[in-house]
Amino acid sequence: MTPEEWQEQQEAIRDKFVENLIERISEDPYPSTTMLDLIEQSMGLNHVEQYAQALMDKIEQDQYPSLALIDRVRALL
């Protein structure tokens, strides 16, 4: 396997991993800090919009949204 092929394989795995985690936090009313941290540490630029939207959905659905979630969105700006 060439270095380029290895890099492509790693990116594909990372994409699936991050997308799976984003889907999980979208379904969880109170996603764990650990899962949010894993997403932020692993995501690429192509995941920022999807992740931000998942967080914004959480904020919009809650009458008293978590300040931690608000701070995470603000950090993406």
WOQUIVEN-V122232 format. One record per residue. OMEGA is omega in whole degrees, -180 to 180 (* if undefined). BURIAL is b if it has 16 or more other C-alpha atoms within 10 Angstrom, else e. Layout:
omega->OMEGA burial->BURIAL
omega->OMEGA burial->BURIAL
This chain:
omega->180 burial->e
omega->177 burial->e
omega->179 burial->e
omega->179 burial->e
omega->178 burial->e
omega->179 burial->e
omega->178 burial->e
omega->179 burial->e
omega->178 burial->e
omega->180 burial->e
omega->178 burial->e
omega->179 burial->e
omega->179 burial->e
omega->180 burial->b
omega->180 burial->b
omega->-180 burial->e
omega->-177 burial->e
omega->180 burial->b
omega->177 burial->b
omega->179 burial->e
omega->178 burial->b
omega->177 burial->b
omega->-180 burial->e
omega->180 burial->e
omega->177 burial->b
omega->-178 burial->b
omega->-176 burial->e
omega->-180 burial->e
omega->-180 burial->e
omega->-178 burial->e
omega->-177 burial->b
omega->176 burial->e
omega->180 burial->e
omega->-180 burial->e
omega->178 burial->e
omega->178 burial->b
omega->179 burial->e
omega->178 burial->e
omega->-177 burial->b
omega->179 burial->b
omega->-173 burial->e
omega->-172 burial->e
omega->174 burial->b
omega->-180 burial->e
omega->-179 burial->e
omega->180 burial->e
omega->-172 burial->b
omega->-177 burial->b
omega->180 burial->e
omega->179 burial->e
omega->180 burial->b
omega->179 burial->b
omega->178 burial->e
omega->178 burial->b
omega->180 burial->b
omega->177 burial->b
omega->178 burial->e
omega->-179 burial->b
omega->-179 burial->b
omega->-177 burial->e
omega->-173 burial->e
omega->178 burial->e
omega->178 burial->e
omega->-174 burial->e
omega->179 burial->e
omega->177 burial->e
omega->178 burial->e
omega->177 burial->e
omega->178 burial->b
omega->178 burial->e
omega->179 burial->e
omega->177 burial->b
omega->180 burial->b
omega->-180 burial->e
omega->178 burial->e
omega->-177 burial->e
omega->* burial->e
